[in-house]
């Protein structure tokens, strides 16, 4: 801009300073789950370029270690979380196998691909598979030792995601605890490992799976009467806050309230079966918009105030090969041609235009008032 304001130099610098703040402001950290159970998805290279150049998404989570996808995200700077499939967990308790796994799946791609975390399995405790549960922590320990041997342990974390099925007595949040039998034998040593390696506790809270007709507004962050916790005297105005504080309460009871919590999966489907209430495009858009605003606001939760939460929306695409009810195949925020199913404000043109409009308004306002 070439404004000539010879008699108002101080105000001119003030305007320029404000413009610099607006134009260089940091963007929200938004993650998305990149599932591939579909036969109509675009090639990984196209996906990586789209996310990098057309969206503000800067984190992805994979459900495996697909080499094509890992290669596609090389040199993008996008933070990548990979997953060890459940069936591989027992084999990785052996240190040699763990070192080989790191050599085969991580080292060929790192550091050009910004791999930040390895998730060992997915919701292992909820499978009730005794072999997987028994070998989960030893496998995590072996993989961490393998990372240490490769001098990668300060760059790559090891964790594992959990469903809310690990909790009991979760209403109100202050009463929540981990299920008996898993608390002391599995969760306590697991949390101890996470603390010692500065890794987060990853949880998959889904208000979608916990709502009813009566609690739909509570799940969608809409105005509602809320949930009052008599013990803490805290009021919960949305289901996600209540879910996260239930996890926090359970961790606190075991002495691990200092371990970071990461939201590994959360989302809302845009299509469901005919008898499902609140499952449509508009509601999915509403939930994810409100979700992003909530977790990135810095407000935190009643028990964890002033926090932001690393959060991964489920999912990048609809996955037409998934089994189960219709909703399972319709959690995507983008179609296979990379057009949005609904807008939640993560496309770069949307963000840029919004910022330009805000800047234009502010400059016009300041210039107008400058001469009053």
N, C-alpha and C positions, 0 to 999 in steps of 0.2 A: 504494500500500500504506500502511496506517495502523498500522504497528507502533509500540507504545508501549514504549520502552526507556529510561526516564529515567536509569538508572544505567549505561548502556552507550552513551553518545553517540558516542564515537570509533568503536566497532564499527558502530554504526548508519550513520554517514557512510561507513565503508568499504564496507558492503553496498550503499548507494545508489550510491556511485562505481562499483562493479563493475557494477551494473545499467545505469548510463548507458553504460559502455564496451560492454557486450554489445548494448544496444538501438540504439546508434548506429554500430556497427561497419560499415565499408565493405563493399559487396558486390563479388564478383568481376566483372571485366570479361569478359563472354562475348559473342562475336560469332557470327553465323550467316549462311550464304549463302542468300539469298532468290531461288531460281530460279523461273521461271514457265512452264516447258514442260509444262503440264498443262491439262486442260479442266475440272477440278473444284475449282479453288482458291477460297477465300473472297475477298470483295472486299478491296482493299488497306486501306481504312479499318478494317475489322474486324480485319485482321492487325495493324495498327499499335496499335490499342487493346488487343488481346490481349497483344502483346509488352510494352507499357508497363505494363499493370496486373496481368498474371497471371504474368509471368516476370521473371527477373533479367537477361535478355538486353538489353544496352545498345548493341549495335553490329550493323549489318547490312551485307551487301555485295550490291549489285545487279549483274546482268550487262548492264545497259543504263542508260538514263536515263528510264524510264517516268514520264511526268509525273503519272499518277494515283497511283503509289506514292510519288513524292517529295512530292506534296501531302498524302497520307495521313499521312506522318511529320512534317509541319510541327508545330511547337510541342510535340513529344514529348521533345526533348532527345536522342533516340537518334542516335548517330553513324552517318552513312550514307556508304558508299563506293560510287561509281558506276563504270561501265565503258564505255569507248569500244569498240564492236564492231570486230573485226579489219579488216573491209572498209572502215572509215572512216579507217584510219590514214594511207594515202597522201595523202588530201585535206587532212589537218590539218598537213602540213608547210608549207603556205602560211599565213602569219601572219594574213591577213585571214579565211581560213576558220576558223582556230583561234579568233580573236576572235568570230566569228559563232557558233561552236559553244558557247563560254562564254556568250554572250549568250542563246542559244536554250535551252540545257539546264541551266545552273547559276544564272544571275542571277535568273530568275523565281522560284526556290525558296529561295535563300539570302538571309538567314541563318535564316529561320523554320524551314527544314529544315536540320538540322545536318550539312551535307555536309563531310566532313573530307578526302576523298581521291578523286582521279580515277585509275583504272587504265586505262592505254592498252593495249587489246588483252588477250588472254588466252593465255599460253604461246606467244607469237609465235615465239620461236626454235625451238621444237619443231615448228612447222608446216613448217619448211624452205622456206618461201615467201620467195624472195630479195627480192621487192619489199617485202613487209611488214617483213622484217628490216632492209633498207636504210633504210626510212623511219621505223622505230620511234623512234629517238632524236631525229631532227629534229622529229617530231610532238610528242614529249614536250617538247622545248625550245620549240616554238611555243606549245603550250598553257600552259606556265609563263609565257612572255612575255605571253600574253593575260591570265593571272591577275594579273601585275604591273600591266598597264595598267588592270585593274579594281580594283586594290588588294585583291586576294583572296589573294595568294601567301603571306601569313603565316598564313592560315586553312585553306588547302586545299593538300594535297600532290599531287604527280604521281609515279606509279610504274607498274610493269607486273609481272604475275605470271609466274613461271617454274616449269616442271616440273623434276623431278630429272633429266630427260633432258639438261639442259645440262651435267651432270657426267660425268666419266670417272674410272676407278680410285677408286671411292668406298668400297671396303673394303680396309683399315680406314679410318676417317674421316680420319686425318691424311694419307693419300695422295691424297685427292680433289683434283681440279682441273677447271677448265672445259674443255670440249672445244676441241681445237685448231681454229683458224680463227674461233672465236667469242670466245675469251678476250681477245685483244688488240684485235680489230677491233670487237667489239660490247660484251662485258661490261665491259671496262675503261673506255671512255668512258661507258657507262651508269652504272656505279658512281660515276664522277667526278661525273656530273650529280646523282645521288642525294645524294652527300655535300654538294655545293654548295648544294643546296636543302633540306637537312635532311629528306630523305625516306627511307623504308625500302626495303630489298630484299625483295620479296614472293615467297615460295616456296610451292608447293603439294606438300608431302610427303604421301604416302599409304602408310602401312605396309600397307594392304589390297592395294595393287598390288605389294608387294615380298615378301610372305610366302609360305612354303611350309608343308607339313605339319610339317616339322622346325622351322620358325622361328615357328610360330603363337604360342607362349607369349611369345617375344621381341617380337612385334608387338603383343600385347595387354597388355603391362606385367605379365605374370604372372611368378612366380619362374622363373628359367631360368639356365643356366650363364653366359650373357652372351658378349660379344665383347670380346676383349682386343686392344688396339692396341699392338703391340710397340714402335712408335716412341715413342709418348708414355707408355707404361706405364699407360694408363688403361683401366678396365673399363667396358663399355657393357652396361647391364642391360635396355635396351629399344630398339626399332628407331627410334623418333622421335628420341631423343637422338643416335643414330648418324647419322641423316639430316641433322639440323640441324648437327651438327659437321662433316659432310662439306661442307655449304654454306659454313660458316665457314672451313674450311681452304682451299677454293677461292678465297674472297674474300681471305683473308689472303695467299695466294700472289701476288695482284695488288696487295696493299698497301691493302686496304680493310676490314680487320677491325673498324674503328670504325663502319661503317654498320650501322644497326639491321636486324634480321631480323624480318619479320612472317609468320606462317603464314596464307596467304590461303585455303587450302582444305585440309580434312582430315576424314575421316569413315570410317564403316564401314556397309555395307548390312545391312538386316534380312532381306532375302530375296535368293536367288540361284538359279542353275541347279542342277539335282539333283546334279551331280557336284562342286559346290563345298563344300569343307570349311570349317567355321567361319563360315558365313554364315547367321545366324538372328537372331531378336529378342534373345535373351539375350546373344549375343556382341556385337552392335552396342551394346547398353546397357553392357556391361562395358567395351568399348573407349572409348566416349565419357565414361563416368564417370571412368575412369582417366586419360584425356586431360586432362579439366578439372582434376583433382587435380594432375596433373603440371605442366602449363604454368603454373598459378596458384600453385604452391607456393613459388616464389622459389628453388627449388633450382638451376634452370638445367640446364646440361649439363656434361659433364666439361671441355670446352674453353671454355664460357661459364657459369661458376658464378654463382650468386646473381642469376639473371635470371628475369623473367617474360616471356612472349611473347604479344603481341597475336595472338589465334587466332580463326579463323572456321570453325566446324563446317559441314561440308557434309552435309546441307542442312536447311532449314526444313521442306520438304514433299517427299514422293515426287512424282516428275514422270512421269506416265503417257504423255507424248508423246515421251519421249526414245527414241532408237534404241539399238541395241546389246544386250548381254546383259541378263538380268533384273535383275541387281544395279544397273545404271545407273539404273533407274527406282525404286529402293528405298533411297535414302540418307537419306530424310526422318526427322526425329525427331517430327514431328506429322502427324496425318492431316488431311484437308481440312476436317473439322469441328472442328479445333483441339484434339482430344483427343490425348494423347501416345501414340505407338506403343510407347514404353517410357519409363521414368522415369530421368532422369539428374540429378535434383535441381535443376532450373532453374525449376520452378513456384513462384511466391511462397508459396502455402499450405504447400508442403513446407518451404520455407526458414523461414517464420515459425513453423510448428509445431515445427521442430527447435530454433530459437532459444528459443522459449518453454519447451520441455522442458528445455533446457540451463540456462536462467535459473532455472526452478523448482527443479531439482536443486541448483544452486549455492547459492541462497538457503536452501533447506531444510538443506543441509549446514552452511552458515555459522551459521544460527540454532541448529541443534542443538549445534554445537561451541562456540558462544558461551557457553553456560551450563554447560559441563562443567568 
